[in-house]
Structure formats: C-alpha cells, structure tokens
Amino acid sequence: MSEPLTKEQIKQPDAFEKAAVRLLDFRSERYRTVLKLLALGLAAALATAAFMFYRQYQSEKIQNELAELNRKQEKLNYTSENDVNALLSAYRDIISRSDKGSEVSAQAIFQRSVIFKKLNNEQKLVEELKVLTDDPAQNQLYRAMAFFELAELNSKKGNYAEAVKILNSVSIAIFEDRKLFELGLAYLNDDKPAEAKKYFKQLTEQYQSSLYIGFASNMAAINMDYLDFVVEHSGKKNKHSQKLTLFERVLLGSKRARDLYDGKTLTVAGLRVHKPTSAAVYELNHNKITPVVKEQKYAEEEEDIDV
C-alpha cells in the first residue's frame, strides 16, 4: 500500500494547477498572447460580417437597378437613338459592376441582345449572344437562352444543320423539353419528318407536363401528308368547318408548307389566308419561357385576311 500524503504534500499545487495559475496571471506573456489572439479573431469575424453585409447590399442594389432597366426597356422608344444608347450603356454599367458569370451580369448581357434583336442589328445581336455561349463559366440559364436565339437565327436563314448543332449545345436540364421540341421543329423545317418525329416522341414520353407537349404530341403522331389533306379541302367553302387548331397554324408556317404552297391562297375553316408562311407564327416570350402564338381573326363568313 502507498503511504498517505502528508499535510505539506496536500497543500502543494499539482502541475495542472500551476499551469492554470500561470495562464491566468494577467502579468504573464501567455495571458497577453491569448488576449491578442482573441482580439484578432473577433476583429476578423467583424470584418468578414461587414464585408458580407456590404456585398449583399451591393448585390440587391444592382438587382434593383437591373429590374428598373428591364422595365424601361419594355417602354423603350426604339426610334430614339439617344434613348437606346442610354439604356445599352446602363446595361453595360451593370455588367462592369457585377461578378463575371453571375446571373445579374448574364441577364444584362442577354437584355442587350434583346435590344439589338428589336433593332434588327444582327451583327451586334450575335456578338452579345456569343459572349454568353462562348464562355462555359457564364450563367447556365442565360447561356442556354442565348443558344436558342442563335439556333433561331440560323433556322430563319435555312441553316438547319447549324441550328441543330447549336441546340445540341444546350445542356441545362430545365430546358431539356424545349431543346427536344426545337430540335424536332428544326428537322421538320428541314423536311426530315422521321427525325422530327423522333424528338417529338421523346419529348412526349419524357415530359408529361411540359409546355411543349401540346405541339409535340400532335406532330409526333401526324402523317406528313396531312398538309396535302388541309389544302385539298381548303377550296371547299364550309362556314361550319372546324377552326384551325393551334397545331395547324404552327404546321402551316413550316418550311414544307412554304415549299409546297408559297404564293397560293389557302381557304381553311372559312378563312382565306394569304401567304401561308405567316399563317402560324411561333415565338418565345423569354421572360416567362412560354410559347406565344399570334392570334388571328376567325370569321363566320369567308373573308380575306393578310397575315
């Protein structure tokens, strides 16, 4: 058995107690070092918090400015060169003050492209779009929208192969349904119905609630001779016939319709339509990402309408 501690041994502090006393001794160097480290840590935390608060404030400020510019763009007088240049410069300022690749910066770039599109300035339009498409670090949402715009430009020129190539560059999942639809439409306009049906069918099978299902489900199932059927019956006046469906109006605007019937007058569902190339116009509202079709007037009696 070990010997019991003496009174002197009990009174002596152990090593832990001695270290604690030295550490808490405000006169010791260690105590002052601990205080310095605590002060530095607190200062760093406060500086970080202040910086994050400032960044958040600046971000919200720029977002509000961008929203205001977008509202101005909706009412922009495109005939006023000064107004147009002022808005373009304002967007450029937003871009310079935003982080590269951020949503704010990408949206400002895309909005500049919208202005050039409305001005029919294709060169500037393409330049702005390529700022987004050529840089993988850009915001993926607006980068995809830029790809769609470039594909549309090529489709309008009949460069369907290039349009397909551009559309296949879209990789963001949120636009996969639109990508499939646009690919199908490009092949349809390129007079390749088999390829078109493949993409329309894929769309209808994979995206049951897509905005584009209404178009694709009809296009995937049709016989391409349907256009001939429409024209065959177009000369028969029948005011009780069914009005053109949304799908029919889109289809009549296809390249196949232009090749077969351009320059002729169609009378469908009691409506004589001049220039079938314009019978259906498919546009995209980039703010809402929803299909918009220009409505036409349908009369009870047959009448001439230029579209």
C-alpha angles and dihedrals in degrees: 000000000000120000116259117254117262122233090255092054092048092053093051114094117236124237094267092053091048092052091048091051092050092048094050094045102110089206092060123098092232092058092052091047091053091051091050092051092049091049092049092048092050092048091050092049092050092047092050092049091049091049093049091048090051092048091050091048092050092046093052090045092053092045090053091048090050092050089052091050090051089053090051090050091057089060097035118141100224091191090066109083091192093054092047094048092046091054093046090051091049090054089048089054090052090052093050092051096046131079113265110256094019121133091246093053093045093048091051090051091049092048089054088055090052090057093050090047091055089047089053088235098147096175094056091040092056092045092056093044092050090055084067101035097045095053116068089193092066122105105286096220096058092036089060091047089053090053090053091051092051090047090052091051091053093045091054088055092048093250092135096155090057090045090054091049091052093046090053088060090068107101105162112115095219090066098041093106092050090046091055091047094049091047090052091048092049092053091045091054089046088058093248102126095166091059091042093053090050092060095040090051092049089051094050092048098047104035112045095170099039121135088231097055092092090061100036099046090059095042093049093055102042130103106231089229086073088096090060089052091052093051093042090060096035094089093059112093108225116154090187094058119116117272120248111279122229088252093053091051091052092046094050088058092059125112090250090061091048092051095047104035110017112139094021130104118241124202109199127166093350093310124110107211121196118206102016089203086080097038089102126027120191114198134166124226100216094197095058099022091225130130115256123193122194106240121229130206116258116201130201089226125045113270139164117255126175112212 
